Each structure stands twice: as structure tokens, then as C-alpha cells.
């Protein structure tokens, strides 16, 4: 008997899932609903351009209904009033539900936004479950404070849930980005209204069902799919939303701040774009490892990562050899069928994003950069959205491909001579999310890391990560931090309770 074909296995599962039908209705107050006006939008798979689901098109009326549900749940304290240990129990059950639904969630993620099934299985689902579990485990281990006042007072500093959180997440890591908001927000006792991207709404809707199955009370976690200018804007403008946790473009992040100023001055936490500089100095002797990491980190998730090291700064004495290594490595990232377990580079999320990436490639050529590999669409006969991994050499830092976030598999190589020049180029960006330094000199690694304007600096690696460390940036890459205990700062308020103590005499 022949062994099952892994590629055919996932295609068969996809066919079964689509034959059963995907429920695209929103989740409000623990139940599935169509949009108030009955409108739907097509969820189109970037694998082949086919419609895989019809999803409720949430608008202001639906957002209002979800916020009302979330506020009622918060006010009656059906969740916020539970002891931290009890909330932990539900969060751990929620994480376990994600693990049980691992294959279904991974398949939805791949069909919806195009990433390879191997990544959905190995990174996205386990990462989301780990996040929910970690914040659940943390919530009953955070202590409040007693201020060092005099003998005539007792001052308590307590951390309390902020209320109703509006979470707006992007399409590149739908589950992970949602879990980074849901984990600390729910663990702290808040109610949440989640607005997933209209380009990848399917796993968010399934997450809400799994949370209910785990014991999360109805109304605590609501999901309203829809478009940014409709559902997203309505959520950010709503007067009964206490905070917005947004991940997405810097352009939309500015709108979030505007919406807050036009409504109730709600807190806005923006995790925005990046144009991260990855600096390789000539004293790093393992160029094979540095090049492999540079290519792998750039082309992972099709380059659709805000922290992708899309500016590669290479010292001039090793630049020719380094670019040749990148050119050879790029062949290992040829786009292929995302449902094949051997695929490492899948499809871009949709035709609009593909056109955006191709436009940047043309801009690079127009401005005089040298395309050493890639620069073209791939697998066009499939009807899917595939772009070959692309490397530009001879890039100046004032070029469009060096200054603007592309969100695709396009790497810009910039050559430098001195350490001071490398730092100046790296910091000459509106963004400040991540950066990388490759050097065998401990002094240089520390010196350059301190000088770089970035929320995270990787040294002699890139993209190594854990839920225990904060994620976020400086400058136009946003504010606040996801992950780690610092994430609780976004979803809680500090309250001081001052008690006068009279003398016994």
C-alpha cells in the first residue's frame, strides 16, 4: 500500500472543509448573527482566487450591538468579577481548545491568507495557544502595591481592568495578533470586541466559538468582521469603548489617534509598521549563517511581517560575497503550493497586495537599484497571488524601497563602510521596530545596539523570540508593548486608594 501523499492530504482536508461550508456570521453575545443589514462580503483565497466563504459585513449598527454586549458583560462582572485563579482556569481551557482544533485552524489560516500550512501548524496555532495559556497563568501571580506613606495613612495601588477593549488586528498573522490582544485583555478581566481584517477573518470567528466552549461567559468576547472604514472606524469612534489595541499600518494608526480625539479620548495602543535594518559587519566570520538568517527572516511569511529585516546593511568589504550567497539562497524560497507541507514561501494575501509589491519592485528598478534575483510574479496559471523572492543590490537609503514598508518578499541591500555610517543609515527611517547586529566584537555589538532606535535589537541572530519578552517599537512603529507582563499595562488602570489612619490617642 502506498503511503498517503501529504500534499494530497491537505488538499483533501481543504475540500472537505469547503464542502461543509465555513460559517461567516459574526459572534455577538455568544451567538452567531448575520449583519444587521444582511450584507456579506466574499472571502477569497489567495491560493487560487476562489471564494471560500461569504462573511457578514459588519457596520456601525453591528459594532454598537457588540459593544453593548461587551459593556453589559463587564458591568455585571460575570468575567471581571471572577477570581484570577478562576479566570486562569478558563484561559487554560481556551488554550487547550486551540490545540485540539490545531489542524482546522491551521487550514483556515492557510486558505484565508496564503501562508504555508507547515508554518500555520508549527508557529501560528501553537503560538496563539501558548500566548493565551501564558497570560492565563500569569494573572494570578501579579501583586498590587502598598505605597510607602507615613504611619497615618494606608495607600493601596491596585491594577484594575480598563473595561471594553476594541481590538483591531491585521491579515498577516490573524491568530497570533489576535491572541496577543486577547491574552492580556481577557486575563485582566476586560471584555473585548475584535475586528479582524476583512482579508483574513475566518480564524477570529472560530476563536470566539472555542472561547465559549472553554467556558468564557457570553458577551465577554465578540467578533465583528468587516471593512476598516466601516466596522473598524465605528469601533474606534464608539463612546463606550475604553481602549483600542491596533496592529496595522502607520497610516491607519494615525486614524486611530484621530478617532480617539473625536470621541472619548480612549487610550490607543498602536503596533505599526517597520523598515528594520539588519547590519552585518565584516568581523562576523560565519557569513553563511548570517546570510541564511537574513534570507529566512526576510522571506518568512512571504515578507508580510512588520518586523521583517527588509533593509540589509552589509559592510562593503564583504558585500559582493554576501549578495552572491543571498542570490543562491533565494532559490530555496521559490513560491509553491501553500497546502504542500514542503512549501516555505506561499501566496501574498490578495491581488491588491501583489500589485503593491510589484509596484515597489518597479520603483526600485526606476530609481537605479540592481535586481539580482526575483522581481517577477510566479505561478500565475494557478490564479493565486505569488511573487518570487527578490533581492536588490546597490540600494541607497533614500530610495522608496528603503524608506517605505513593502510587506512582501523584497530585500534591499545597502552597503556601508564604517560603523558610524551603518548606525546613521539604520536610524534614518521613520520606523523603529526591530534591528539586527552581526559582529564578533562584544564591544561593537553593545555599542551599536545601544545606538539603534528600535524596540528590539537582535544580536548575531534575527527573529528569535518568546512570549516572555515585549514586542513593539519607537517612532512611527507605534507605542505600548505586546507580549510579556508589560502587555498588562495596556489593558489595566492603576487606582490609588488612600485611607487615613487616626492615632489611637
N, C-alpha and C positions, 0 to 999 in steps of 0.2 A: 504493500500500500504506500502510495506517495505521501510524503509529509505535506501538511497544509501550506499553501503559499501565503506568507504573511501579508503581502500586498493585497492579494485577493481577499484575505480575511477582513481587512478594514474596509475594503470596498463593499463586501457583503454586509458588514455591520451598518455601514452608511445607508445602503439600500433598504435594510430593514427599518432603520430609524425613520427614514423619509417616508417609507410606506405606511408606518404607523401614524405619522404626522407629528409635527412639533407645535406645541401649544404656544402661541404668540400673545396670548392675553396678558394684561398687566396683573400684578398681585397687590391688592389693597385690602387691609384689614383681614388678612388671612385667606382671602378668596380671589379667584380668577375673575377678571372683568374685561369686557370689551371697552374701547374708548367711549366716552360719553356720546360723541357724535358718530360713533360707529366706523370711523376711518381706520384704514390699515396702510401699512407700507410693506413693500417686498424686501425680504431679507435674501440677498443674492450672494451665492458662494463665489469667492474669487478663484476657486479651483477650476470652474468650468463656465461661469457666468449664468448658472441656472438658479431659479428661485427655489429656496429650500424651506421657506416659511413665510407666512403673512403675519405681521406683527401689529398689535394695537398702536395706533399713533396718538400717544398721549399729548394733551394740550393743557391749557391753564385750568380748565374745569377738573381734569383728572388729577393734576398736581394738587389742587385745592382739596380734593377728596382724600388724597393720600396724606397730606399734611394734617388735615383734621383727624384722621385716624391715628397718625403718629402722636399728635398732641394729646388726644384722649388717653392713649396708652401711657404716655409719660405722666400726665396729671393724676391718673388713678393709681399710678405706681405699681402696676401689675408686673413690671420688669425692674424699674429703678428701685422699687421698694424691697426687692428680694435681697437677701444677704449675699455678699460677694461670693461666698462658698457655693450658694445655690446657682448664681449666675455662671460660675465656673463650671458646674456640672452640666448645664445646658450647652455652654460653649464647647466643651469637650465632646459632647454628643453630636453637636453640629459638625465639628471637625471629622468625627468618625463617619458621619453620613457622607461627607465629601469623599472620603477614602472608599467607601462602599460603592459610590457612584463614579468611581475613577474613570472607567472606560467610556461611559456615557458622556461625562463632562469633557473629557479629552476629545472625543469625537465631535461634540458640538463646537468646541473651540476651534478645532482644525477646519471644519466645514464652514464656519462662520467667518473667520478672519485669515485663514490660509497658512498658518504656521504648521511645520511638520508634526505629524502625530507623535513621533518619538519625543519631541520637546513638550507637547501638551501632556503626555503621560509622565515624563520624568521630571518636569520642572513646574508647570503651571498648576496642575491639580495638587501634587504633593506640597508645593509652596503655599498654596491657598489654605490647605488643611493645616499645615504647620503654623501659619500665621494665626488662624482662628484659635487653635489649641494654645499657642504661646500666650496670647493676650488673655485667654480664659484662665490659664494657670497663674498669670501674673496678678490678676485683680485682687485676690485675697492676700497678697503679700506686700501691698503698698500701704504704708502707715501715714497717718496725718501728723501734725506737729503741735507742739506747745511752745509758744514764744517765750523767750527769757525775760519776762517782765518782773516787776518788783513783787514784794510779798502781798501787796494789797490788790492784786489782780490775777486772774487766770485767763490767758488769751489762747484760744484754740484756732488753729489754722487747718481747715478741712477742705478736701477736694470733693466737689460735687458735680454730677452730670450736668452738662450745659443745657440739655433739653432736646429739641428736634434738630437733627443734623441732616442737611441736604448734601448727598454725595454724588458727584458728577465725575464719571470715570471714562477713560479713553478706550480706543478699539485695539490697541496693540497688545495689551495684556489684560483682557477683560476680567478674568477671575482674580488674578494677582492684585491688580489695582483695587478691585472691589474689596478684597479681603484686607488689604492694608488700611482701608477706611473702616470696614465693618468690625474688624478685630477689636481695636481700642474703643471705638464708639459704642459698640454693644456691651463690651465688657464693663465699661464705666457706667452703664445704666441708661444710656440715651436711647431715643427712638430714631430710626433712620428712614429717609426716603431716598432711594437710589435711582439715579437716572443714568442708565448705560448709554454708550454711543449707539446711534442708530445703525452704525456699520457692524456692530457685534453685540446684539442684545440678548442672545439666547442663553448663555450660561448664567447671566444675572437672574433671569426669571427662574431658572432651575434652582439656583442657590436659595431663593426665597422659599421655595417648596421644601427643600431639605432642612432649612432652619426651622420651619413649622413642624416637620416630622421629628426634629430633635427636641422639641418642647419649648421653642421660643413663643411667647404669647402672641396672639393675633394683634396686628396693628403696630408691633414694635419694628418690623422690617417690611417696608413696602417698596415695590419696584414699578416705576412708570417709564416704559420705553418711549422714545420719541425723538424729535429733532431738537438741536440745541437752541434754535431761535424760537421754539415753541415751548416744549417741556422744560428745557434747561433754563431758559430765561424766566419762565414762570416760577420755577423753584427758587432761583436766586433772588427774585423780587418779592417773594412771599413774606408778608409781615410776621408770620408765625413760625418762620424758620430761624433758628438761633445761630447757626453756623453753616457755612458752605465749605466742604472739603473737595477741592477740584484738582484733577490732574488732566493736563492737556496742553494746548499751545499757549504761548505767551500772549498772542493776540486775544484769545478768548479769556485768558486770565485777567487781562485789563478790563474786560467787560464785567467780570465777576466783581471787581472792586467798584466799578460804576454802579452795578445793580445794588450793591450793599449801601452805597451812599444815597441812592434814590429810594431806598426802602427803610429798613430799621437799623442801619449801621451794624448789621450782623457781622460776626467775625468771618473773615475769608482766609482760607489757607490754600495757597496756590503751589502746586508742584508742576513746574512748567518745562520749557524746552531746554536743550543743551547743544553745545557745539564743542564737545570735550576734546582737549588737547592731550595726546599721548606722546610723551617726549622720550626718545631713545638716544642716549649719549654713547659716544664711541667707546667708552671704557666698559660697557657691558659686553662681555665676551661671548655670551650664548645668543648669537643673533638668530639662530634657528628658533629658539623658544620665544624670543621677543616677536619675531615675525609671525609665528604661528598664533600667538596670543592676539596680536594686533588684527590679524585677519579673522580669527574666530570670534573675537568680541565685536568686530565691526559687522560681520555678515550674519551673526546670530539673529534670529527673528527677522530675517530679511533686511536688517539695518533699521527696523522700525522700533528703535529703543531710544528714549530721551537721553540716556547716558552713554550711547554708542561713542566710541573713540574715533569720531569722524575726521578729526584733524590729526594726522600723524606727523609729528615733528622729528626729523632724523638728522643727526649731525652729518655735515657734508662729507666727511672722510669715509663714512660707511654707507652713504645714501645709495650709491649705484648698486652695491651688493644687496642692500636691503630691499630695494624695489624689485630686483630680479627674484628674490625669494617670495615676495608678495605676489608677483605675477604667476609664479609656479603654484603657489598655494591657492590662488583664486580658482584654479581648475577643479579643486576638491569641493567647491561650493556651487557647482553648476545647479541651477534650479531644476527641480524634479517634482514628481507627484507627491503632494503632502501626505497622502494616505499610504505611501510606501514607507515602512519603518526604517529604511536605509537613507531616506532623504534628509539632508541637512539644511537646505535652503528652499523654502516654499514659495507661496504666492503673496504678492502685495495685496492689501486689503480690498481694493476695488480699482476700477478703471480711472477714477479721478486721481487717486494716489499714484498710479502708474504714470499718468500723464504729467503729474507734478514732478516725479523723479526724472522722467525723460527730459522735461524742460530744464531741470538743473544740469543734466549731462550736456545738453546743447549749450547752456550758458558757460559751462566750463570750457568747452571747445571754442566758443566765440571769444572768450577772454584770454585764450592762448595757453591754457593748460594742456598737457600731453596725456591723452588717454592711452595707457599702456596695456589695458585689458578691459574687456566688457564694453559698456556703453551702448547696449542694444537690448531690445526685448527678446524674450525667449519663449519657446513652446506656444507660439501664438495659435497654432492649429487646435489646441485644447479649448480655446475660448477663455482661458484663465489669465491671471494677471502676474506675469513672470518677467523679471528683469535680471540680466546676467550681472554677477558681481563685478564692480567697476572700480578701477584704481586710476587716479590721476596723479601724475608727477609734474614737477615744475609749477606748483601752485603758489601763488602769492597770498598772503593773509588778507589782502583787501579784495580778493575775488569773491564773487557771490557764493561759490561753492565752499568757501572757507568761512564765510560770515553767517550764512543762513542755514537753518536746520532743514535737511533734505528729507529725512525719515525714509531712507531707502538704502540699498547696498552700494553706496558710493563713498569711497575713501579718498581723501585729499592729502597728498604727501607734500609737506613743506620742509625745505632744507634750511638748516641754520649752522652758524659757525661757533658761536660762544654760548656759554651758559646764560649770560645776561640777555642775549638776543632771544634765546629759547623762552625765557620767562616773559620777556616783553611780548613776544608773539602769542604765547599761550593766554596771557591776560588781556590781550587786545581783542575782546569779544564782549558782546552784550550779555552773554551767558556765563554761568559759573556753577555748573552741576558737578561734573566729575573731571578728573585729570589723572594722568599716569606719568610715572618717572621710572626710567630704566637706567640704573647705574650701579657699579660695584663699589663706589665710594659712599660710605655711610654719611660722611660729612655733606657730600653733594646731595644725596637723597633727602636728608633732613632739611638742608638749606633751601633746596628748590621746592620741596613740599610746603614749607612754611610760606614761601613767596607766592605760591599759586593761589588764585582767587577761585576756590572751588569748595563745594560742600564735602566732597570725598576725594582723597588723593590715593591712588593705588601705587605701590612701590614694587617693582620687579614682578608684577602681575597686573591683570586687569579683570575686573568683574567678579572677583572672589567676594563673597557676600554672606550675610547671615541675618536672621530676623532680629538679632540682639544689637545690631548697630543701626544708627539713624540714617535715613535716606532723605536727601533734599539738597537745595542749592542756595546760592547767593546771587546777587544782581538780578537779572531778569529770568533767572531759573526758578524764582519763587521764594517762598518763606515757609517757616514751620518744617517739621520733620515727620515723615512716615517711619514706621517700624521703631523698634526699641521702646524702652519705657518713656522716652521723650515724646512719643506719639500721644500719650495721655494728656499732655499739655494742651493739645488742640481740642479735646473733647470734654474738658472739665473746667470748672471755675474754682478759684480759691476763695473761700469765705473765712473771714475772721469773726470769731465770736468772743467778745470781751466781757468778762464777768468781774464785777467789783467784789472784793473780799473785805468785809469790815473787820476791824480789830476786835478781838474778844473783850477788850476793855473799853 
